[in-house]
Amino acid sequence: MRLDQAINFDDIRILARKSLPRIAFDFIDGGVDGEVALERNRAAFDRYKLLPRYLVDIEKRRQTVKLFGYDYASPFGVSPMGIAGFFRPGADLMIARAAARFDIPYIMSSASCDSIEAAMAHAPKTTWFQIYGTRDPRITLDLVRRAKALGVRVLLMTIDTPVMGKRERNVRNGFRRPMKMTPSVIAQGLSRPGWTYRYLTKGGIPMMENWRPYAAEGANANSVADLYGEQTPAPAQTWSILEQVRKAWDGPLVVKGVMHPADALKCLELGADGVMVSNHGGRQLDSAPGSIDVLPAIADVIGGRMELLIDSGFRRGSDVAKALCLGAKAAFFGRPAMFGVAAAGEAGACKVFDIMRQEVSLLMGQLGWIDVDKAGPDSLFDLLDRRMGRN
Ligand SMILES: Cc1cc2nc3c(=O)[nH]c(=O)nc-3n(C[C@H](O)[C@H](O)[C@H](O)COP(=O)(O)O)c2cc1C
């Protein structure tokens, strides 16, 4: 299959699988422990059915959305993903540029390979920035300072990684630094010559550019990654880090990885502007519910006082439509964008966004939505059915 023959996100995943050695593909594709949450994220969407409305003029459908006061072309965007440069050199900037072309938010991870400075130079309106709390909070706060100086529109702080989940595919594949050249890794490399050529000619393990300033001068990519590994996760962190970030950042602040309604309320109390409901794509707590499972309860307690975003398992326009009906303003996805760029660079990321844009448009047509603000409980069969007293 070629990129132009891909018609959905499953096809993009197949293309990535053909481009990447197993150790790299599994790093993206895998979940934590037995990968139950990974599957649950997908299964959770099937619980909801959408009710179409017909004979509504939907010829000129608008999928534009306002997020934190800024207009974007579609109600979806790209979740933050670290070490993208390992999958294709320059991947962060390729996704950043593709997102700018589609006018959708791209959340750069602070664990990316290209820097936030470079991403802002390429895509100043659509690049948002994600940080983790670090053991030494001065690093977190310096990342905030840099984002502010660059005029980043939206800052996210991820809170769902107090410890790093046991990602068993990585353990079995021997994913570690420096990469050990076992016979299996060499065989994988030989079977994916394009990836291996790019990896070897671009200098091997990519530098985590956002972290370079915090390492000793002249530190190589491995030492910078070591520093990152010493500083994150920060298991002793508490809500105090969010308070410090809130003081340091006067723009829109979103807390990513919120699953419990009480935590959502705590974010509101501490002055966050939004939460991103997320179980980290099934990569952290394997017994977690699907993120769409907890969205209604979080929407209930928040009652419109913060903007709600969501990710984890979004692969179809219908998934996005369901999240909008349940109270999210936009849905994000991670792996499909990484698969797209791993398979075909910037064109691969564009293909992914194009597929989703078209699916959202078709869904809106089916549901009788001229605008995304028509999304609501009225389009959800399950809620309507309950209201009719039949459930
Ligand atoms: C390769 C990879 C790297 C990730 N790195 C980060 C990260 O640095 N920060 C973060 O908040 N989430 C990170 N995540 C989680 C994503 O932001 C997102 O929550 C998840 O991928 C969404 O699920 P989906 O991939 O099923 O769409 C990562 C996910 C993947 C697949």
The ligand as an SDF file (V2000), in Angstrom:
LIG
                    3D

 31 33  0  0  0  0  0  0  0  0999 V2000
    5.1960    7.8390   21.3770 C   0  0  0  0  0  0  0  0  0  0  0  0
    4.3820    8.5740   22.4130 C   0  0  0  0  0  0  0  0  0  0  0  0
    4.9980    9.5310   23.1990 C   0  0  0  0  0  0  0  0  0  0  0  0
    4.2430   10.2510   24.1450 C   0  0  0  0  0  0  0  0  0  0  0  0
    4.8530   11.2500   24.8680 N   0  0  0  0  0  0  0  0  0  0  0  0
    4.0920   12.0450   25.6740 C   0  0  0  0  0  0  0  0  0  0  0  0
    4.6730   13.1900   26.3010 C   0  0  0  0  0  0  0  0  0  0  0  0
    5.8410   13.4890   26.1450 O   0  0  0  0  0  0  0  0  0  0  0  0
    3.8530   13.9410   27.0880 N   0  0  0  0  0  0  0  0  0  0  0  0
    2.5260   13.6510   27.2950 C   0  0  0  0  0  0  0  0  0  0  0  0
    1.8320   14.3800   28.0050 O   0  0  0  0  0  0  0  0  0  0  0  0
    1.9660   12.5760   26.6950 N   0  0  0  0  0  0  0  0  0  0  0  0
    2.7090   11.7920   25.8900 C   0  0  0  0  0  0  0  0  0  0  0  0
    2.1190   10.7220   25.2290 N   0  0  0  0  0  0  0  0  0  0  0  0
    0.6660   10.5150   25.3760 C   0  0  0  0  0  0  0  0  0  0  0  0
   -0.0960   11.3370   24.3250 C   0  0  0  0  0  0  0  0  0  0  0  0
    0.0100   12.7030   24.5710 O   0  0  0  0  0  0  0  0  0  0  0  0
   -1.5950   11.0030   24.3000 C   0  0  0  0  0  0  0  0  0  0  0  0
   -2.1490   11.1890   25.5800 O   0  0  0  0  0  0  0  0  0  0  0  0
   -1.9210    9.6240   23.7790 C   0  0  0  0  0  0  0  0  0  0  0  0
   -1.0100    9.1970   22.7850 O   0  0  0  0  0  0  0  0  0  0  0  0
   -3.3290    9.6600   23.2030 C   0  0  0  0  0  0  0  0  0  0  0  0
   -3.7460    8.4280   22.7940 O   0  0  0  0  0  0  0  0  0  0  0  0
   -3.7130    7.9170   21.2680 P   0  0  0  0  0  0  0  0  0  0  0  0
   -2.2710    7.7270   20.9250 O   0  0  0  0  0  0  0  0  0  0  0  0
   -4.4510    6.6360   21.3980 O   0  0  0  0  0  0  0  0  0  0  0  0
   -4.3960    8.9190   20.4070 O   0  0  0  0  0  0  0  0  0  0  0  0
    2.8600    9.9740   24.3150 C   0  0  0  0  0  0  0  0  0  0  0  0
    2.2630    8.9930   23.5160 C   0  0  0  0  0  0  0  0  0  0  0  0
    2.9990    8.3060   22.5710 C   0  0  0  0  0  0  0  0  0  0  0  0
    2.2930    7.2960   21.6980 C   0  0  0  0  0  0  0  0  0  0  0  0
  1  2  1  0
  2  3  1  0
  2 30  2  0
  3  4  2  0
  4  5  1  0
  4 28  1  0
  5  6  2  0
  6  7  1  0
  6 13  1  0
  7  8  2  0
  7  9  1  0
  9 10  1  0
 10 11  2  0
 10 12  1  0
 12 13  2  0
 13 14  1  0
 14 15  1  0
 14 28  1  0
 15 16  1  0
 16 17  1  0
 16 18  1  0
 18 19  1  0
 18 20  1  0
 20 21  1  0
 20 22  1  0
 22 23  1  0
 23 24  1  0
 24 25  2  0
 24 26  1  0
 24 27  1  0
 28 29  2  0
 29 30  1  0
 30 31  1  0
M  END
$$$$
